[in-house]
Amino acid sequence: MLRPPIWKSVVELENRNGILHVDGCSVEELADVFGTPLYVYSRNRLVSNYRRLVNAYRRHYPKFQVYYAVKANNNPAVVKVLADEGAGADASCLSEILIAQRAGIPVDKILYSGVYNHTRDLHYAVDNGFRLNLEDISQIERLVTVPKALCFRINPGVGLGGAEGLVFAGPDAKFGIPDRDIEQAYRMAQQLGVERFGIHMMTGSNILSPDYFEAIVAKLLDIAGPISQRLGIRFDFIDIGGSLGVPYRPEQDELDIDDVARRVTNKLREKLDLYDMGEPDLIHEPGRYLVCDAGILLTRVTSIKKGYKKFIGLDAGMNTLLRPALYGAYHHILYANQLNALPDDQVNFVGQICENSDIFAKDLPFSSQLTVDDLLGLLNVGAYGFCMSSQYNSQPRAAEVMVDSGKATLIRERETFDDLVKGTIM
Ligand SMILES: Cc1ncc(COP(=O)(O)O)c(C=O)c1O
């Protein structure tokens, strides 16, 4: 049985007689019943990702909380699986607040972290009792009601991320409050009458090095500690953002989450003692880590062209999964209905969109047996997959299915032509 190293711990992906099974469901049956392209999410993998993370941290720091970053995958059924496990939510806009609430997450476990917010959205969040994470000092002046709790997103002046588009801090990043304004931000909040505070930092995404997380917590506490002492602020929570990476390439190793948790909480306790800051909640707000490897994209081969190179056309493209075109992201591709076929050819996988950036893989070693109507599975699409998809080139969006121990449930219908023209006026 061929088992690419990328599957190392994803036990929900199985090779049964050459046919890929996801959480007990055959991809051939899924494709026949629901059509392609199709996003498929494993419920058991979502749950195990959540529990692994929480258990790793709570062992060392009981006041650890996970706030799922809804932007990574906003399907309400996915959010509900995590909400039922006890997750809070990081919401980047009002719609994500509503999705989190609909999934059953209570108001006081939803942190609204918008960027360049509209004043009306700030007022909505405060008036309805959500915690607010501001990333610009000028936003404080626009608040008319005192928020229940206020947090500031810090930009420490340096960033780190898995690709240029995944670096969220530093002088060129649009996010966060620069060093020089941080103390002033908390002072202004105190003057407004705010009594409960948090502090937040998120400098990059898809990080696979435990050192990074230890460094982030040290940096954040070295900012929070002196502020706490000078202004007499007791922080209710310390939010170290998301950023936990997953291996996309077969040669990459998984993040050792036990090691990350041990190092982060050791550093946290050391700094909390140093600055006499009590025991605030420690919040992690991962998106990718919870949902990424729970999702695969099923797509069928639509045509095979022998041009200057061999092009395999698929019914999924940059409209279905944008990350390769957007960041040059790599997604491992499986020959889903012939997993045991050996790579004896070299191909380019492309979509149906009229852009040359509509390409999933270039010169990839693959089996020469591949033929029209065969099924492929793109791995690690549970995060920033469907939610970044579009109707470009008048393509209706794909369907989404949740699979759970052999049972499949449709969680978003495939779009039709009517959805493309809905709301248009001629
Ligand atoms: C404020 C904030 N929190 C959390 C996340 C989730 O990041 P990740 O998917 O890297 O965990 C993001 C991603 O953009 C973010 O902007």
The ligand as a Gaussian input file, in Angstrom:
#p B3LYP/6-31G(d) Opt

LIG

0 1
 C       -6.326000      37.726000      13.592000
 C       -6.164000      36.354000      13.055000
 N       -6.287000      35.313000      13.890000
 C       -6.164000      34.040000      13.459000
 C       -5.913000      33.756000      12.135000
 C       -5.781000      32.323000      11.704000
 O       -4.535000      32.064000      11.234000
 P       -4.011000      30.576000      10.969000
 O       -4.897000      29.993000       9.949000
 O       -2.618000      30.770000      10.535000
 O       -4.080000      29.834000      12.255000
 C       -5.740000      34.815000      11.225000
 C       -5.450000      34.542000       9.809000
 O       -5.434000      35.379000       8.951000
 C       -5.883000      36.149000      11.701000
 O       -5.755000      37.188000      10.872000

